[in-house]
Amino acid sequence: MFGQSKCGWFVKLPRSPRVACYGAKIENAFSPLNVIGPQVRKWRLRKRWTQAHLALKLQLFGWDTSRESVSSMENQRRRVPDLELFVLSRILGVKTDDLFPRHLRSKVKTLWPSYRAKFSRGQLPPG
């Protein structure tokens, strides 16, 4: 019933001559994969760096990345490993906490015990 093609996920319906794929495309709701992307963009723009310049700085520091990867991170389309978070803070010259949105900074320490317990069992955190 469901499938995937060059047009994305779809529901099989009778073929229409006006549509390249069967049926209609199923739209996915956007779910951000990181919380630091917008903050990284803010700090990058404050330094008047392009995404390519930030990618180059990260590469010179030893982090294998590209402009496209920086773009995906800033647009919250990819996850950010903990080591990359550390490297970003060093390159941008900010504290690691400054890469988190303000409304989350005070909550991280209070939420940590419940997240740690969930992660240790291989489960996703509540939310």
Backbone as a ProteinNet text record, in pm:
[ID]
protein_1_A
[PRIMARY]
MFGQSKCGWFVKLPRSPRVACYGAKIENAFSPLNVIGPQVRKWRLRKRWTQAHLALKLQLFGWDTSRESVSSMENQRRRVPDLELFVLSRILGVKTDDLFPRHLRSKVKTLWPSYRAKFSRGQLPPG
[TERTIARY]
81.9	0	86.3	188.2	279.6	407	476.9	601.2	683.9	800.9	888.2	938.9	949.1	1001.8	1085.7	1122.9	1203	1128.5	998.4	918	900	943.9	928.6	829	783.9	687.7	552.3	479.7	351.3	254.6	129.7	23.6	-16.1	-20.6	-55.4	-203.3	-229.4	-364.2	-364	-480	-481.3	-393.4	-319.9	-225.9	-299.6	-249.3	-304.6	-201.4	-240.3	-142.8	-78	-137.6	-83.4	15.6	28.9	114.7	228.8	353.9	470.6	475.5	417.9	416.2	272.4	256.8	122.7	75.8	-45.7	-107.4	-46.8	-65	-20.7	92.3	182.1	295.2	248.6	304.6	273.9	371.9	320.8	405.1	447.6	576.2	627.8	628.5	586	593.6	739.8	785.6	925.3	950.2	1051.4	1091.9	1240.5	1278.3	1419.6	1506	1623.3	1715.1	1821.6	1825.6	1915.5	1854.4	1907.4	1856.6	1958.3	2080.2	2185.4	2201	2138.9	2157.2	2135.3	2021	1998.7	2101.1	2148.2	2248.7	2382.9	2418.4	2542.8	2534.7	2420.4	2403.2	2421	2360.5	2370.1	2515.7	2592.9	2732.7	2817.3	2786.8	2859.9	2837.2	2713.5	2682	2742	2750.1	2814.5	2960.8	3023.6	3163.2	3175.6	3059.3	3054.8	3121.5	3101.2	3155.3	3045.7	3085.9	2993.8	2992.8	2897.9	2895.8	3022	3069	3191.5	3312.2	3316.4	3427.5	3425	3306.3	3295	3336.7	3293.7	3332.1	3483.8	3547.6	3693.1	3760.5	3711.6	3767.3	3756.3	3640	3620.1	3717.2	3737.2	3830.2	3972.9	4013.5	4148.6	4168.6	4058.9	4065.7	4072.4	4035.7	4041.8	3907.3	3799.4	3664.5	3630.2	3601.2	3570.1	3425.7	3408	3274.5	3273.3	3158.7	3143.3	3045	3033.9	2938.1	2796.4	2768.3	2634.7	2601.5	2701.1	2680.1	2651.2	2722.3	2697.4	2555.6	2514.4	2379	2273.9	2293.9	2199	2191.7	2306.3	2307.2	2230.9	2260.3	2194.5	2044	2000.4	1857.6	1794	1868.3	1821.3	1779.8	1847.5	1816.3	1911.3	2005	2093.3	2127.6	2165.5	2205.4	2347.3	2382.4	2515.2	2579.5	2686.1	2754.3	2815.1	2832.4	2883.3	3022.4	3107.8	3241.6	3235.1	3143.4	3127.7	3079.9	2996.5	2951.3	3071.4	3162.2	3283.7	3368.9	3388.7	3468.9	3404.8	3273.2	3203.4	3223.7	3214.4	3231.8	3373.8	3471.3	3610.4	3630.8	3579.3	3597.1	3525.3	3402.3	3323.9	3366.6	3449	3496.8	3390.1	3299.4	3192.9	3192	3122.6	3105.9	3005.8	3017.5	2925.5	2781.4	2759	2623.6	2564.6	2649.9	2601.4	2543.7	2570.4	2516.6	2374.7	2329.8	2192.9	2101.1	1976.3	1881.8	1864.8	1840.7	1829.2	1724.4	1610.4	1502.8	1539.5	1642.3	1684.1	1801.9	1880	2002.3	1976.3	1875.1	1847.6	1783.3	1722.3	1652.7	1742.7	1858.2	1943	1982.9	2026.8	2071.5	1956.3	1837.4	1725.5	1670.8	1683.2	1634.2	1734.6	1860.9	1965.9	1941.3	1902	1883.4	1782.3	1671.1	1572.2	1622.2	1698.2	1753.4	1857.8	1944.2	2050.1	1990.8	1886.4	1823.8	1764.5	1702.1	1641.7	1748.2	1853.5	1957.7	2031.3	2048	2121.7	2045.8	1912.7	1834.3	1809.5	1868.7	1852.8	1719.2	1651.7	1520.5	1532.4	1432.5	1427.6	1380.8	1428.5	1382.6	1237.2	1169.8	1029	1014.5	900.7	881.1	816.5
-119.3	0	125.7	130.5	244.1	205.4	303.6	276	401.7	388.3	503	499.4	617.2	627.6	753.1	789.6	910.4	1035.1	1028.4	1143.4	1147.3	1047.3	1042.1	934.3	938.7	840.7	866.1	760.9	778.8	668	693.2	594.7	552.1	420.1	373.5	394.4	471.3	495.7	464.3	461.3	437.9	540	494.1	580	690.7	811	927.5	976.1	1011.2	1056.6	1190.1	1266.8	1397.2	1390.8	1275.7	1263.3	1168	1209.6	1127.2	1002.5	1009.1	895.8	853	735.6	693.1	778	819.9	885.4	1019.3	1056.4	1186.3	1168.2	1261.8	1258.4	1281.2	1206.2	1222.5	1324.1	1431.2	1535.5	1495.7	1507.2	1478.8	1606.7	1597.2	1712	1731.9	1857.7	1887.2	1861.1	1782.2	1754.7	1787.1	1893.7	1932.5	1822.6	1803.2	1699.5	1752.7	1884.1	1942	2072.7	2123.2	2249.7	2361.8	2328.8	2430.7	2498.3	2444.8	2498.7	2648.7	2700.1	2845	2926.6	2873.1	2943.7	2946.7	2836.9	2833.6	2937.9	2945.6	3046.7	3187.8	3212	3344.9	3381.8	3290.5	3318.5	3329.9	3249.1	3256.4	3392.7	3438.5	3567.1	3683.8	3671.4	3776.7	3793.1	3681.9	3688	3723.2	3738.2	3769.2	3661	3535.5	3421.7	3362.2	3308.6	3231.6	3088.3	3008.9	2867.4	2798.6	2836.5	2776.9	2810.8	2934.5	2975.1	2895.9	2879.2	2799	2655.3	2599.3	2462.1	2450.7	2550.2	2550.3	2556.1	2643.2	2652.1	2518.6	2452.7	2322.5	2218.8	2222.4	2129.4	2152.5	2279.2	2309.5	2265.9	2264.5	2217.3	2064.6	1998.1	1852.1	1784.3	1862.8	1805.2	1794	1673.1	1649.8	1691.7	1801.4	1854.2	1927.6	1981	2055.3	2170	2258.3	2367.7	2313.2	2207.2	2146.4	2090.1	2032.3	1978.9	2091	2204	2320.5	2371.4	2378	2422.7	2331.3	2200.7	2104.5	2118.3	2143.1	2159.5	2286.2	2397.6	2523.8	2517.6	2440.2	2425	2308.9	2251.8	2145.7	2019.6	1991	1872	1756.3	1774.4	1664.8	1675.9	1563.6	1560.7	1615	1658.8	1712.2	1626.7	1553.2	1471.9	1560.5	1502.8	1580.3	1636.2	1562.8	1613.7	1732.8	1728.7	1841.9	1966.3	1947.8	2058.6	2126.8	2045.5	2097.5	2174.2	2115.7	2179.2	2310.6	2311.5	2434.1	2545.5	2510.2	2612.8	2668.7	2583.7	2630.6	2721.7	2680.7	2757.1	2892	2891.1	3014.5	3103.2	3048.2	3126.3	3153.7	3057.6	3072.7	2951.6	2965.9	2851.4	2754.7	2628.2	2527.5	2563.4	2616.5	2656	2763.1	2847.3	2954.5	2901.4	2775.8	2717	2663.3	2658.3	2613.9	2735.1	2722.1	2833.5	2873.1	2999.7	3049.3	2975.4	2945.3	2881.6	2738.8	2679.5	2544.3	2543.5	2650.3	2651.3	2620	2680.9	2658.6	2523	2464	2337.2	2215.1	2230.6	2115.6	2039.9	2111.1	2043.4	1974.9	2033.5	1971	1852.2	1854.3	1744.4	1629.3	1656.6	1558.1	1423.5	1414.8	1282.5	1194.5	1251	1169.4	1129.8	1216.1	1182.5	1072.1	1084.1	985.5	848.1	841.4	712.4	652	731.6	681.7	636.8	717.9	683.5	556.4	535.5	417.3	288.9	298.5	180.3	176	269.3	271.4	323.5	399.7	452.7	600.7	652.7	794.5	873	997.6	1080.1	1118.5	1154.9	1193.2	1320.7	1334.6	1460.2	1440.7
0	0	0	90.1	92.6	19.4	-33.8	-103.2	-115.4	-177.1	-197.3	-340.3	-400.8	-535.8	-545.3	-667.7	-684.7	-641	-626.4	-582.7	-431.6	-359.2	-214	-174.2	-50.3	-0.5	-64.6	-92	-157.4	-118.5	-145.2	-128.6	-269	-294.1	-427.6	-454.5	-558.6	-606.6	-755.6	-818.8	-963.2	-1034.8	-1134	-1207.4	-1282.9	-1270.8	-1339.5	-1440.7	-1561.2	-1659.7	-1623.8	-1533.8	-1496.3	-1380.3	-1315.3	-1198.5	-1230.9	-1198.5	-1227.8	-1139.8	-1019.4	-926.9	-903.5	-846.4	-806.9	-690.8	-694.8	-579.7	-544.8	-420.9	-372.5	-272.7	-271.8	-180.2	-36.4	56.9	199	255.4	311.1	367.8	508.2	535.2	668.4	750.8	875.2	964.7	1002	1003.6	1035.6	1182.2	1209.1	1345.2	1355.9	1426.5	1431	1490.8	1432.7	1478.3	1573.1	1594.8	1694.5	1743.6	1853.9	1907.5	1891.9	1848.7	1844.4	1708.5	1604.1	1469.6	1457.1	1503.5	1493.6	1571.8	1685.1	1763.9	1690.4	1625.3	1547.7	1436.3	1369	1263.5	1320.6	1437.6	1500.3	1527.1	1587.4	1619.1	1492.4	1391.4	1264.4	1198.5	1195.2	1133.8	1211.9	1343.8	1424	1385.9	1345.3	1301.9	1154.1	1087.3	944.1	859.7	901.8	828.1	740.7	626.4	543.7	596.2	549.8	587.4	538.1	419	364.9	452.9	504.4	591.2	722.3	780	902.5	875.4	762.7	728.1	715.4	653.9	639.7	775.6	864.8	1000.5	1073.3	1059.3	1123.4	1065.7	934.5	870.4	918.1	929.7	976.5	1121.7	1197.7	1336.6	1343.1	1231.1	1227.8	1215.4	1201.9	1189	1040.9	994.2	853.7	826.2	752.6	725.7	592.4	555.6	430.7	452.9	353.5	362	371.3	295.7	297.6	435.4	501.4	635.8	736.1	721	807.7	783.9	658	624.8	687.4	675.4	733.9	885	948.4	1093.6	1132.1	1064.4	1097.6	1074	976.3	946.9	1022.1	1116.6	1206.2	1130.3	1019.4	940.8	968.5	1062	1100.8	1248.1	1302.9	1444.2	1458.2	1578.4	1605.8	1714.2	1680	1781.8	1891.2	2009.2	2122.1	2095.5	2028.1	1999.3	1903	1807	1715.3	1791.6	1891	1974.6	2041.1	2092.5	2154.8	2052.6	1933.7	1828.9	1784.8	1766.6	1727.6	1829.9	1957.7	2060.8	2058.5	2033.1	2024.6	1904	1787.5	1663.8	1673	1727.6	1736.7	1853.6	1944.7	2058.8	2162.7	2181.7	2280.9	2373.4	2486.6	2575.7	2513.3	2546.9	2494.9	2529	2648.5	2690.7	2598.7	2540.6	2453.9	2323	2290.8	2168.2	2187.1	2312.1	2339.2	2348.8	2304.5	2317.6	2464.3	2488.6	2626.5	2707.8	2646.9	2722.9	2764.7	2704.9	2744.1	2840	2841.1	2921.8	3067.8	3127.6	3269.6	3294.1	3191.8	3209.1	3192.4	3128.1	3096.9	3222.9	3325.3	3447.9	3520.4	3516	3585.1	3507	3374.5	3291.6	3280.9	3305.3	3283	3349.9	3478.5	3539.5	3464.6	3418.7	3349	3209.6	3143.6	3012.2	3026.6	3127.3	3146.4	3170.7	3251.2	3279.8	3153.5	3071.4	2947.7	2848.6	2834	2738.5	2779.3	2911.2	2955.7	2923.5	2907.1	2871	2720.2	2647.1	2503.3	2456.9	2542.1	2507.2	2474.6	2409.7	2379	2499.9	2514.8	2627.5	2610.6	2723.3	2714	2632	2568.6	2499.2	2371.7
[MASK]
+++++++++++++++++++++++++++++++++++++++++++++++++++++++++++++++++++++++++++++++++++++++++++++++++++++++++++++++++++++++++++++++

